[in-house]
Amino acid sequence: MAELSNAAELLVLDWILTTGSPTRPAASALALDTTTITDADTGATITEPPDANGYDRQVVTWNAASAGSADNSSAETFGPCITTNWGSITDFAVVDSATYGAGGVVVFSALTTPRTINIDDSLQFAAGSVVVTAD
């Protein structure tokens, strides 16, 4: 189950309570992380694999929410890793920017099983495997 970041929680509250002027994110991208993500992290503070080493955030599209959850509509592939191992990928985040080191974390979660990515390895999330649940 993914968790909302502190910033996303405030946007949801402002929207529900009709206060302020919450702005919908302009993008939705998956980012990988080699450490545990927290509620307070941003796209600049998460620990992503090295930039320009075969790693790029993946722009993701979502199926419409149903029964309290939404999932990714197509496979998302990271890599392959090119010259320096990425290390152990433990978490992922949905961020509001496809630019490395930028934007805000919207939701985040630990991977069910961490995955070590070495040179020539890729990491793929199958369609429907990234599930964001509201509860």
Protein Blocks (a to p, Z undefined) as FASTA:
>chain_A
ZZddfklmmmmmmmmnopajddddfbdcddddfbdcdfkbcfklpccddehihpacdddd
ddddeehiacdfbdcdedjdfklcgbjafbdcddfbfbghiajdfbdcddfbacdddehi
acdddehkaccddZZ
